Amino acid sequence: MGNMNGPAARQLFEGTNSVNDAEGWVSVRILRQDHPAEASYWQSFLIRREPGLNVTGVLQRIATEPKTTSGEIVAPIAYEANCLEEVCGSCTMLVNGRTRQACSALVERLVADQPGEIELRPLSKFPVVRDLVVDRRRLFRALEKVEAWIPVDGYYDQGPGPRQSQQEQQQAYPLSECMSCGCCLEACPQNNLVQIQQSEGEPEAEFKAKQDAHFDRTFIGAHAMNQVVLINSHPTGRFNAGERLDAATAEGGIQQCGNAQNCTAVCPKRIPLTDSWGRIGRAATLHAIKKFFG
């Protein structure tokens, strides 16, 4: 075919009925937004198909020559990426309407499953910062709320800790693979967009406190619940298990789960979140009974 770019490539593509007919090319339609307070809009780009090309690679190629299918030179697409191997969770977006990681979404499979152009959108349950970049602070605030860590009173040698059986390790390992990507929150019908506006002249510390207070009243989500189960299953983590269960059953806690199980269906790490919901529900019930009887 030769090295075809710009108008030549567009002419080839526009003269066909589908992406598969335009051999070697694929159209990518992206929902863009220049500023949180501005309206979103669509732009399309034409990208040469290559073996092993993923969505992150598509965005990188657009950045080298950000020219739309109409020939307009535009600003490169803003997006997040880090590990490029489905570990960090930063590149979560909606690809053809499905929440997933851009680094593991291969173009050839996307085109085979859904012929036509590839559609990219930012997550809908998080405030948009710009283009495909969203503010996921609410996700991490939920981890703070449930204290998803094992506290320490120092980093001196405290000797060997409690031993964990191999069976406990095998149960805990799948839960530890959570990368806080936000897929479970995006797919959850109990989770809605929470957007807090900063007033003019409002100090950053006061705005953050206002955000935290609002986030703490909303549904914590499967990722935070899963971390409570993980930490409470550890011999050392059990010392503070009650505190985490209190936080997990406070306003916006696990009692708001509607059992849709969308979180399990979309989890890129295939974490058994449904099992975790059952485990934390039982633990929370026993904890409440023990508290009732003192």
C-alpha positions in Angstrom: 0.0 0.0 0.0 3.0 2.3 0.6 3.3 5.0 3.2 -0.1 6.7 3.0 -1.0 9.5 5.3 -3.6 12.3 5.7 -5.9 12.8 2.7 -4.8 9.6 0.8 -5.6 7.5 3.8 -8.9 9.2 4.4 -9.9 8.8 0.8 -9.2 5.1 1.0 -11.2 4.7 4.1 -14.2 6.8 3.1 -14.6 4.8 -0.1 -15.3 1.6 1.9 -18.3 0.2 3.8 -16.4 -0.9 6.9 -13.2 -0.9 8.8 -12.4 -4.4 7.6 -12.8 -3.3 4.0 -10.3 -0.5 4.5 -7.4 -2.9 4.8 -4.8 -1.8 7.3 -6.7 1.1 8.7 -9.2 1.7 11.6 -11.2 4.7 12.6 -11.1 5.8 16.3 -13.9 8.0 17.6 -13.0 9.7 20.9 -15.1 11.8 23.3 -13.1 14.8 24.2 -13.4 17.5 26.8 -11.0 20.4 27.2 -11.9 21.5 30.7 -14.1 20.1 33.5 -16.5 23.0 33.1 -16.8 22.8 29.3 -19.0 20.6 27.1 -17.7 17.4 25.6 -17.4 16.8 21.8 -16.4 13.9 19.5 -13.4 13.7 17.2 -12.4 10.9 14.9 -8.9 9.7 13.8 -7.6 7.2 11.3 -4.9 4.9 12.5 -3.0 2.2 10.6 -3.6 -1.2 12.1 -0.5 -3.1 13.3 -0.1 -6.6 14.9 -0.3 -6.4 18.7 -1.5 -2.7 18.7 -3.5 -1.8 21.8 -5.6 1.2 22.6 -2.7 2.9 24.5 -0.6 2.5 21.4 -3.4 4.0 19.3 -3.4 7.1 21.6 0.4 7.3 21.3 0.2 7.3 17.5 -2.4 10.0 17.5 -0.1 12.1 19.7 2.6 11.9 17.1 0.3 13.4 14.4 -3.0 14.6 16.0 -4.9 15.1 12.8 -8.6 14.3 12.6 -10.2 12.5 9.7 -11.4 15.9 8.4 -7.8 17.0 8.2 -7.9 19.3 11.3 -4.7 19.6 13.4 -5.8 19.3 17.1 -4.2 18.9 20.5 -3.1 15.4 21.4 -5.5 13.3 23.4 -5.0 13.5 27.2 -5.0 10.1 28.8 -3.3 8.2 31.6 -0.9 5.3 31.3 1.9 3.8 33.4 2.8 0.1 33.5 1.4 -0.9 30.1 0.8 -4.4 31.4 -2.5 -4.3 33.3 -1.0 -3.8 36.7 -1.3 -0.1 37.7 -5.0 0.5 36.8 -4.4 4.0 35.6 -5.5 3.6 32.0 -9.1 2.6 32.7 -11.6 4.0 30.2 -14.7 3.0 28.2 -13.7 1.1 25.1 -16.7 0.4 22.8 -18.9 1.0 25.8 -17.2 -1.4 28.1 -15.0 -0.4 31.1 -11.6 -1.9 30.7 -7.9 -1.2 30.5 -6.5 0.5 27.4 -3.2 -1.4 27.6 -4.9 -4.8 27.3 -7.5 -3.8 24.8 -6.1 -5.1 21.4 -7.3 -3.4 18.3 -7.5 -6.6 16.2 -9.8 -8.2 18.8 -11.9 -5.0 19.1 -12.5 -4.8 15.4 -13.2 -8.6 15.2 -15.8 -8.4 18.0 -17.4 -5.2 16.9 -16.7 -4.3 13.2 -16.7 -0.5 12.6 -14.9 2.3 14.4 -13.5 2.0 17.9 -15.1 4.3 20.4 -13.2 5.7 23.4 -14.9 7.6 26.3 -13.8 8.6 29.8 -15.3 6.8 32.8 -18.8 8.2 33.5 -18.8 7.7 37.3 -15.8 10.0 37.9 -15.4 13.8 37.1 -13.6 14.4 33.8 -10.4 16.4 34.1 -9.6 16.4 30.4 -10.4 14.1 27.5 -9.9 10.5 28.9 -8.4 11.6 32.2 -10.8 11.5 35.2 -10.4 12.3 38.9 -10.4 9.0 40.8 -9.8 10.6 44.2 -13.1 9.2 45.5 -11.9 5.7 44.8 -8.8 6.2 47.1 -10.8 8.0 49.7 -12.9 4.9 50.2 -9.7 3.0 51.0 -8.8 5.6 53.6 -12.3 5.4 55.1 -12.0 1.6 55.7 -8.3 1.9 56.7 -7.2 -0.6 54.1 -3.8 -1.1 55.6 -2.1 -2.7 58.7 -1.1 0.1 61.1 2.3 0.1 62.7 3.7 2.1 65.7 7.3 2.1 64.3 9.6 0.5 61.8 12.0 -1.2 64.3 12.4 -4.9 64.4 9.4 -6.4 66.2 10.3 -10.0 65.6 8.4 -12.5 63.6 4.6 -11.9 63.3 1.8 -14.5 63.3 2.1 -17.2 60.7 -0.4 -17.5 57.9 -1.4 -21.0 56.7 -1.0 -21.9 53.0 -4.8 -22.1 52.7 -5.2 -18.6 54.0 -2.4 -17.4 51.6 -4.2 -19.0 48.6 -7.5 -17.3 49.6 -5.8 -14.0 50.1 -3.7 -13.8 46.9 -6.5 -13.2 44.4 -7.8 -10.4 46.6 -4.4 -8.8 46.7 -4.3 -8.4 42.9 -6.8 -5.4 43.0 -5.1 -2.4 41.3 -7.8 0.2 42.2 -8.6 0.7 38.5 -12.2 1.7 39.1 -13.8 -0.8 36.8 -16.0 -2.1 39.6 -17.3 1.4 40.5 -17.9 2.3 36.9 -20.1 -0.8 36.3 -21.9 -0.7 39.7 -25.5 0.6 39.5 -25.3 1.7 43.2 -22.5 4.1 42.3 -23.2 7.5 40.7 -21.2 10.4 39.6 -20.2 12.6 42.6 -18.9 16.1 41.5 -18.1 18.7 44.2 -17.4 22.2 43.0 -14.8 24.3 44.7 -16.1 27.8 45.6 -14.2 30.8 44.5 -11.6 31.7 47.0 -12.2 28.5 49.0 -8.9 27.2 50.5 -7.7 23.9 49.2 -7.7 22.3 52.6 -11.4 23.2 53.2 -12.4 22.0 49.8 -10.6 18.7 50.3 -12.4 18.3 53.7 -15.7 19.0 52.1 -15.0 16.4 49.4 -14.0 13.8 51.9 -17.1 14.3 54.0 -19.3 13.9 50.9 -17.3 10.9 49.6 -17.7 9.2 53.0 -21.4 9.2 52.7 -21.5 7.6 49.3 -21.1 3.9 48.5 -17.6 2.6 49.2 -17.7 0.1 46.3 -16.3 -3.4 45.8 -12.7 -2.4 45.7 -12.7 -1.1 49.2 -14.9 -3.9 50.5 -12.4 -6.4 49.0 -9.5 -4.8 50.7 -11.3 -5.0 54.1 -11.7 -8.8 53.5 -8.0 -9.0 52.5 -6.6 -7.1 55.5 -8.9 -8.7 58.0 -8.0 -12.1 56.9 -4.3 -11.5 57.7 -3.3 -12.6 61.2 -1.9 -9.2 62.0 -4.8 -7.3 60.4 -7.3 -9.1 62.6 -6.2 -7.0 65.5 -8.0 -4.1 64.0 -10.7 -6.0 62.1 -13.5 -4.5 64.2 -12.5 -0.9 63.2 -12.6 -1.8 59.5 -15.9 -3.5 59.8 -17.4 -0.4 61.6 -16.2 1.8 58.8 -17.4 -0.7 56.1 -20.9 -0.7 57.6 -21.2 3.0 58.3 -23.2 5.3 56.0 -22.4 4.4 52.4 -21.1 1.0 53.5 -21.6 -2.6 52.3 -25.3 -2.5 53.2 -26.0 -0.4 50.1 -24.8 -3.2 47.8 -27.7 -4.2 45.5 -26.0 -7.6 44.6 -26.0 -6.8 40.8 -22.6 -8.5 40.6 -21.5 -6.3 37.8 -18.2 -5.7 39.7 -17.3 -9.4 39.4 -18.2 -9.4 35.7 -15.9 -6.5 34.7 -13.0 -7.0 37.1 -9.9 -7.3 34.8 -8.1 -9.4 37.5 -11.1 -11.7 37.9 -11.1 -11.2 41.6 -13.9 -13.3 43.3 -15.7 -10.2 44.5 -19.0 -12.1 45.0 -17.2 -14.4 47.5 -15.8 -11.3 49.2 -19.2 -9.8 49.6 -20.4 -13.0 51.3 -17.4 -13.1 53.6 -17.7 -9.5 54.7 -21.5 -9.8 55.1 -21.0 -12.7 57.5 -18.2 -11.0 59.4 -20.2 -7.8 59.7 -23.2 -9.7 61.1 -21.1 -11.5 63.7 -19.4 -8.3 64.6 -22.7 -6.6 65.2 -24.0 -9.4 67.4 -20.8 -9.3 69.5 -21.1 -5.6 69.9 -24.8 -5.9 70.9 -24.0 -8.4 73.7 -21.0 -6.4 74.8 
